[in-house]
Amino acid sequence: MLGLGYPGGVQIDRLSDAGNREAYALPRALSGRDDIDFSFSGLKTAVSTLLAGRPTTDPPVGQELADLAASVQAAIVDVLVRKSRRALAREGLQHLVVCGGVAANRGLRKAMAVAAVDDGFHLYIPPARRCTDNAAMIAAAGTQLLARGERSPVDLAVDPGLPL
């Protein structure tokens, strides 16, 4: 929607440096719920609606793009930090590992570091160059299952909640 290409997260992070995170009032996912679930479909809809209300169909550029990127990043980071804090408190945990591609996001890294200091939990985030898509983790888990002789039928239904 923003004309950033795929994956857009890296560009959003970069553009956020020059943007105002409060320029656009974007929703925080499931903020009124006392659980650790989250969804960013409402955020995506809000951005789409915002873009549709512009006088042009061209993607935003310059300061408008930087402000929108900063506002989007702030909405995502706020939710991830809030839900992570809630999960740690609910489960009585003192350690948090942030990994995968999203862990390379500088805004998330900074906000999680602040939360760790404020709440007193231990935070572990690999160097940004090691924060890549979790497809490698899924492949490693699949390799272990295959080595144990576990197989799934070709017609296995997609279920993101399947246990590893």
N, C-alpha and C positions, 0 to 999 in steps of 0.2 A: 504493500500500500504506500510505503514511503519512497519507493524507488531505490532501495538500498541494496538489492540483490540478496542472495542467500549464501550463508546465513547472515541475517541482519543484526544479530546481537552484538557483534564486534563493532559494526558501524554505529549502532545506537550508543554503545559505551564510549566510543571515540567522540562522537558529536555532542554527547552530554557534557563534556568538559566546557564547551562554550555556551551551553544553554542554561536557561532558568527552569529549574525543576518545578517551580510553582506557576509557570506560565499558563498551563492548562489544568483544570480540575478534572482529573481522571479517577475513575472508581478504583477502590481497593477491593480485591476479590474476597467475597464472603466475610467481610469485616465484622458483621454482626453475629457471627456464629462462634460458639465456644468449642471449636474443634480444630483439627490440623489439616483439614481439607482445603484445597484451593483450586481455582480455575481462572484462566485468563481470557475466557471467551467474552466476558462483559467488557474487559479492557479493549479487546480487539474491536468489538462492536462500537464502543465509544470513540475510538480512533477513526473507524470507518465513517461514523456519523459526523464527526468533526470535519473530516476531509470532504465529505459530500456537501457540507455547508459552505465551503469556500467558493469564491467567485470563478475559480478556474479548476479544471480537472487535472492540471499538471501537478506532479508531486511537489510538496513544499521544498524550498531551497533556503540557503543562507541562515539567518538568525531564526526564521520561522521553523526550519527543520531542526536546528540545534535545540530550540526551546521544546519542540514536540518530542524529540528524542530524550531530552532530560526529564520531561514530565512522564513519559512512558517508563523510562528506567526507574525513576523514583517510585512509581506505582508498583512495579514488579518487585523491586528491592524491599520496599516497605512490607509487602505481603510475605515474601520469603523469610525475612528476618522475624516478623511477628509470629508466623506459624512455627518457625524453628524454635523460638524462645518458648512458645506454648508447649511444643512437643518435649523439649528438655524438662520443663517444669512438671508436666503431666506424668512423664515417665521416671522422674527423679534422676535424670542423667546429668553428668558433669562434663561430658566430652561431646564435641560435635565435629564431624568430618564433612566438609563441603567439597564436592568433587564433581567431575563431569565438565562439560563445556561451559556451563553457566558459572562455574567457579573461577573462570578466567576474567569475569566481569569485575572491573576495578571498583565500581560503585558497590557491588555486593560484598566484595572483600573488605572494603572500608567499613561498611555498615555492620557486617558480622563481627569485625574486630572491636568496634565500639560496643556492641551488644555483649560480647564476651567479657570485656572489662567491666561493664555495668552490672552484669548478672553473675560474674564470677565463674563462668564455665571455660573449659579448655577448648580452644578452636584449632583445628588442623585443616589447612588448605595447602595443597601442593603448589609448587611454583607454577605460574601461569602457563608455561610451555608444556607442562604435564597435564593440564586441564583440557582434555579433549572429549569428544562425544563418547557416551557410554556404550557405544556399539561394541567396543573392544571387550567390555565387561560381559555383555550378553554373549558374545562369541566365546569367551573363556568359560562362562557357565555352561554353554551348550557343549563345549568340548569335554568338560568334566562329566556331564550327563551321558554323552556318547561313550566315553571311556568306561563308564559303569554299565554300559549295555542298555541304557534307557533309550527308548525310541518313542516317537510320536507318529500317529498316522498322518498321511498326506492331507487328509481332510480335517485336520485339527482346526477348531474354531479359534479366531483371534480372541485372546483374553488377557488384557494387560495386568490382571490381578493374579495370574498364575504364580505359584511359589517357585522360587529358585532353589 
